[in-house]
Amino acid sequence: MQVKRRYQTFLRVLLIVSIMTTGVIGCASFQRMTTRMGINMGIAPAIPLMVDKLKDTKSGRLAEKGFPGQLLMITGFVELSPDNEQLLNEAAFLYCSYGIFIEDKEPEFAKELYEIGRDYGLRALQQNSAFKKGLDKGEKICNLVKHIGKKRVAALVWAGLNSGLWIVLNMDDPAALMGMADTIALIKRSLELDPNYYYGAGKMFLGAYYSMIPEYLGLGGGPENAEKMFDEARAVENGNFLLVDVLQARYLETITEDEDSFDALLNGVIEADASALKGVRLINELAKRKAAFYLENKDMFF
């Protein structure tokens, strides 16, 4: 209600301004300016409310089918107001979320989603002038994350997750693997600033990453470190963020060939209460669908 009143007030002011400035500012440039102002002041504050409602959707199937429409809408708003950090972060989150839940069946499409989500996250980070100047000069992201403070943790996480998940789907491409150092730098910087952001999502990703990296490379990988990161991620919300168990089953238990643990984790997800944690019912419902898919296709991994 408060957002609606604020938007109505804004429209009245905008009408007065448009009358006063007609003929002073060119039509096209004025239209762009007023459109951007309308989005920033009237629409952008409402987008997180919309996304929050989506996050608590009860039907995983309905939400999965509705994701494309949500993505198209928020993408349109972002491109009309390309420097709006709030919109960029929400877009990066939605692209990452949708990618996670289609990657098993449509990996090529998921790659596209992750790439777009990564770019939105990086655009949000570039609202920091030092980070942007460094990128423009060709400096590596891993040397620039030190400039990012706590208020941009969301951008660090979603840029990092989108980038990392894109790389995971391109593991056969040596050029893609070269981006992993920057990805890990984004995630680790987010953990330095807020280790529990989005229910421990950064720790969850490191668990998956460490599962795939042999211990002998000296990069923090190996089953022991991977399990430690998954355990830390799970502890953030007492096991109620179900995607942690799904990714542990998919990455750690398949690498260690622990079929019993694979089954136990995924069956536990299917039996769990998706509504136990407020704000992630959608993700939990989709995690259940992902768990069922892995169990039905276990011969892909063992």
Protein Blocks (a to p, Z undefined) as FASTA:
>chain_A
ZZmmmmmmmmmmmmmmmmmmgokacfklmmmmmmmmmmmmmmmmmmmmmmmmmmmpfblm
lmmmmmmmmmmmmmmmmmmmmmlmklmmmmmmmmmmmmmmmmmmmmmlmmmmmmmmmmmm
mmmmmmpmklmmmmmnopafklmmmmpcfklmmmmmmmmmmmmmmmmmmmmpmklmmmmm
mmmmmmmmmmmmommgghhlmmmmmmmmmmmpcfklonopajklmmmmmmmmmmmnnopa
mklmmmmmmmmmmmnopaklmmmmmmmmmmpcfklpghilmmmmmmmmmmmmmmmmmmmm
ZZ
